[in-house]
Amino acid sequence: MQVYHIHGIRHQAVIFAKTPEQAIAQAIEQGLVGDWEAPLAVHVPLPKGYRIVYDRLEGAMEQAELPLPIDEPEPDKPHTISRSGIKVYDNWRDNIIVDADAPAITWKANRDTFGTHTSVPGRSRLSSENSKDAFSWNLFRTLEKAGRLDAVARALGLEDDFQVLYWCRPWHRSELLPEIGAALKQVEPRRGYHTETDIILKGQRYLVMIESKLGKPGAQIRPWERLSSTSVPATYQTPLRALVADMSDWERTMHRFYQLLRHLALANELCRDEVWGLEPHLLAIVNALNRHADLRSYAEEFARFQRCLSLPKERTHLLTWQTLLERAKATFDPAVRPLLAHAARLSYLQPLEQSG
C-alpha cells in the first residue's frame, strides 16, 4: 500500500493504493477529481522507519454497509441435555466445524471423556457445547486453514508468520512435539499431570502461549487459580525466578495465577536460545460476559497478574472471545463464515436475555 498525491487541473486528492493507476481510478470513482482533469498520481514516500498497516477491524467498522453474511445454522444434531443444562452431542464431531478427522483433534476426543458420575458417561468432552477445547479448535483451526491468523496477530500487536499447536501438537499429528516434551520434564519434573497449553502460536520471532476460559453468561468464576487445596509443588520455585518480581511470596502468587504462570514457565524454557530462541508471550482469552468471583473485571485481575511479573507488560495479553470473533468477521473471508455461524448459536457467547 502506497500514498499518492493526485493532481488534477482543478482538484487534488490523497489516495492510498497499490499502484498509480489504482490511485487515479479510486480518486475518479470517489468524485475527488474528474477524468477530464487529466489527473496525475505522484508517489509520496513515507519518512524513514514508517510504514502503512491497514487494520481490517477498523476498516470493517467504516464499511458497515458491507457485512460478511453469516451462514444459516444447520438443523440441530442429536444431543442430550446434561443434568447441568448443557447440550452434549451424541457424536463429538457434530460440535467440530473444521477438520473433524484431523489427528490432533481425534487424539483429544479419544483421550478426554465424561466419567460414570455424569449423565453422559463415555462421551468425549468435545461433545459438550461449552467445551473450550472444541471452540478453541474451531476458531484457531479455521483461521489457520484460511490463512487469516493475522486477525489474531494484529490484535496482539505481533507481526509474525504463526503456526498453531493444539495441545502442544500441530493439527496433522497426534504426537507431542519432542521439544515440548523435553521442556515439560525440565519445568515439571514431578510424575503425573503436566501442563497442556490449549493453543500455542509459534512464529519466527514470537511464541504465544494461550490459556482460554469460557464460562456461562453472567457467571462469576476464578479463571486462573489453582483449584486444588494442596500446596503448590516446590519444583515450580526454580522456573518462577525468571518470571516473578517478588519471590518472597511466590507460592501465594503461583496459587492465584497458577494456570497462567505454568504456561509462562513452559514458554520460557522453550524460548531458550538452544531450543527455539523466540520471545515468550502469554495470551489469556476470556468470555466478556463473565466476571471474576470477587466481582472484579477480568481486566483488573489480569492487571494484578502483570504487576507480579518481572517481564515487560507487553509480553502478556488479555482478549475476549467476542473480540476475536469480531476480528475474524472483519477479514471478510468466506472461509470464516462457518465459524461465525457456529458461534452465533452458542448460548455461552450470548447475553443472558438472548441465551435464555
N, C-alpha and C positions, 0 to 999 in steps of 0.2 A: 504494500500500500504506500503510495507516494502523495505528496502535496503539490497541487498545480494551481498556478495563478492564471485564470482565464482572462485574456484581454480581448475585448470587442471594440467596435468603432465607438459605441456609446456606453456600454456596460462592462462591468468587471465582476469576477466571482472567484472564490477559492473553493476547490473541489478536492476530495480525497478519492483517488482512483489508482488502478494498477498501471495504466498507460495513458499517454496524452490524448489518444483517440477516445478512450472511455471517458476521460475528464470532460472533453468538449461535448460528447454526446449527453452526459449527465447534466451539464450546465444548460444545454438547449432544452432537454426534456423537462427540467425543472423551471424553465422560463426565466432563468437568471441572465441569459444572453440570447440574442436571436441569431438564427443561422445566416441571416442577411448581413450580420456584422463581421463575417469572416473571422470568427474567433480563433485565437492562437493560445495554445497551452504552454506555459513556461514552468518547468520543474523548479520547485523551491526546495533546496537541500536543507535538511534538518541540521541544527548545531551538532557538533561532535559529541558523541555519547548519548544522543537522544534517538528514540525510535517510536514508531506508532504501533500501539497494541489495541486492537478492536475487541472490546468486551461484549460478547454476544448477549449477555443478560441485559445490559443496558440498551443494546440495540433492539432487543426484543420488546423492552418497555416502550421504546419510541415507535415501535411498529405494531402496536396493539391491534391494528386492523388486519394483521396477517398472522393470526394464531395458528399453531400447529394443531390440526384436528386430532382428536383422541378417538381411537378405535372403540366401537361399541363393545361392551363386555360380552363374552360368550355366555351361553346358558351355564348355570352353576353345575359343577361336577358333584358326584356322590360324596357325601360327607356326613360326619356326626358332630353334634354339638356336645362338647365335653361338659362335665359337671360344673366347671368354672365359666361356662358360657362361650367357649372359644370354638370356632369352626375348625374341625380337623378332617382333612380329606381322606377318603379311603385309600387313594393312591397318591403318594407324596409328589409324583411327577405332575399332578394337576395343580400344584402350588408353585411350579417352576415354569417360567415362560421362555427360557433360552437354554439350549444345550442340556436338556434334561438327562441325556445319556452320557455326558462327559465323565471321564474317570474321577475327577476331583469331587464332583457333587454326588456321584454314585457312592464313592467311599464314605462321604459324610453321612449320606442317608442310611447306609447299612450299619454304620457304627453307632449312631445315636438313636435309640428307640425309647418309647414310653414304657415305664415299668408296669408291673402287675397291679400296683396300688392305684393306678389311674383308670379312667373309664374307657381308655383306648389303648390297652396293653399291646405291645408288639409293633405298633405303627411307628414309622420313622418320625422323629421330631420335626423334620422338614415338612411334614403334612400339616402342621399347625399354622393357621392363618397369621398368628403373631410370632412366627419364628424369625428371629433376627438373622439367622443364618440363611434362610430361604430368601429373605428380601435383600440381604447383602449380595448374594449371588445374582439375583435378578437385576439389581441396579448396576453393579460393577461389571458383571459379565456382558450385559447389554452395551454399556459404554465402551468397554474394551473391544468387543467384537465389531462395533460400529466405527471404531477409531476415533471416539469422542471423549477420551479420558481428559482432554484439555478442559472440559467443563469442570472437572474436579480440580485439576492443577491450577487453573486460574482463580478458583475460589480460595485456594491456599496461598496464592501468590508465588507459586513454584512452577517455573517453566522447565519441563523435562519430558523425556520420552519414557513413559512409565509402562512397566509390565505389572500385571496383577498376580499376586499369590493368594490363593484361597486356602485358609487354614494351613499356611506355610507350604503350599504346593501350587504349581501352575495348573491351569484349567484342564490340560490334557494329560495330567499324571496323577496317579493315586499315591505315589510315594513322596514322603517328606524330602525336601531338598537337603542334601547331606550337610551343607554349610550351616543350616538352621539346626539340624540335629546335633552337630558338634557344639554350636553356640549354647544350646539349651543345657548341655552337660556342664558347661562352664558356669552359667548363671544359676542353674538349679540342679546342683549335683545330687540332691536327695532322690531317693527312689519314689516312684509313684507318679502322680499327676504333674504334667509340665504345662507351661504357658502355651496356649494355642491362639495366636493372633488371628482375629476374624479375617481381616483383609490387610495385605501388605502391598504398598506401591513401591516397586523397585525401579529406580531410574538410573541415569548415567551420573547424576550429581547427588540426588537425594534418596533417602529411604524413609518412607512414611508408614508407621505402624498405626493401624486403625482399630479402635475399640468402639463398638456400637451398642446402643441400647434402644429398645422400643417403648414398652410400657403402654398401658391403656390410656385413652384420653382422660385427662383430669387426675391421673394417678400421681401420688406423691411417693417417690422412690429414692433409695440411696444407691445411685448408679455405680459407684466405683469403690465402695467399701469392701473390706474382707468380710464375708458372711459368717465364716467360722468363728466361734468364740475362742478357739485355741490361739496361742501366741504365734506371732509371725516367725517363720523359720529363720534361725540365726544366719543361715547361709546367704541371705539377701544383704547382709550388712556390707560385705565387700563390694559388690557391684553398685550399691547405692552411694558409695563415697564419691563417685564421679557425677552424681546426679542431684543429690540433696544438699541444700545450702547449710542446714544446721543438723549435724549428725547426732547431737546430744539427745534428741528425742526422735530418732529415726524410726523406732518401732511404731509409735503412735502415728507418725506421718504415713508410714507404709500401710498401716491398718486402714486409715481413712481413704487413701488413694491407691489401694492395693492393685486394682486392675489396670490402672494407668501406669504405675511405676514398674510393674512386671514387663510390660511391653517396651518401655523405655530402656530398661536394663538389657533386654534382649537386643534391642536396636543398637545400643552402644557397643555390644560385643560384636555384632555383625558388621558394624561400620569401622572396625579397626582396619588399619592400612593393609594388614596381611590377609584380611578376609575380603570385604567388598570395597573398603575405602570410600565410603559415602558419608554424607552429612545426615545424622539421625533427626527425624521429626516424629511427632505424635499427633494424630487427629482423633478427637472424640466426637462421635456422631450421636445426637440425642433427638428425642421427639419434642418438638416445640410445644406440644400440648401437655407435657408433664412439668412437674416442679420437684425440687429436692424435698425430701421428707421433713426437713427443718424449715420449709417454706421459703427457702432462698431460691433464686433462679439458678439454672444451670450455669449461666454466665458468672454469677457471684461465686459459686462453689469452684468453678474452673479457675477463676482468678486467684482464689486461695491456693489452689494446687500450683499455679505458676509461681506464686511467691515463695513456695517451699523449695523451688528448684534453683540450682546453680547454672542452669542452661539459659541462654538468651530467650527472652519471651517469644521471639519469632519462630522458635523451634516447636512450639506447641499450638494447636489449633482446635477450635470448637465450631462445629457446624450442626445444623439440623437436617433431618431427612427432607423436610419441606424445602429448604434452600437448595439441596442437591437436586431435587426433582424440578425445581424452577430452572436451575442451570441446565439440566437435561432438556427441558422443554425449549429453552432459548436457543438450542442448537438448530432447531427447525429441521432436524434429521428424521426422515420417515422411519429409520431403524429404531428410534426410541419410542415410537407410538405404542407398541405393545406394553412397554414398561409403564407409560403414563396411564394407559387404560387399566392395567393391573392395580396400580397404586390408587386409582380413583375409587376402587371398590373395596379397599381395605379399611375396615372400621377403625383400626387403631391409629390411622392417619387422618381421621375426620373429627372435627369438633363434636362435642357431646350432642349438640342439638341436631347434628346431621347423622351421627353414628347410631343413634337410637332409633 
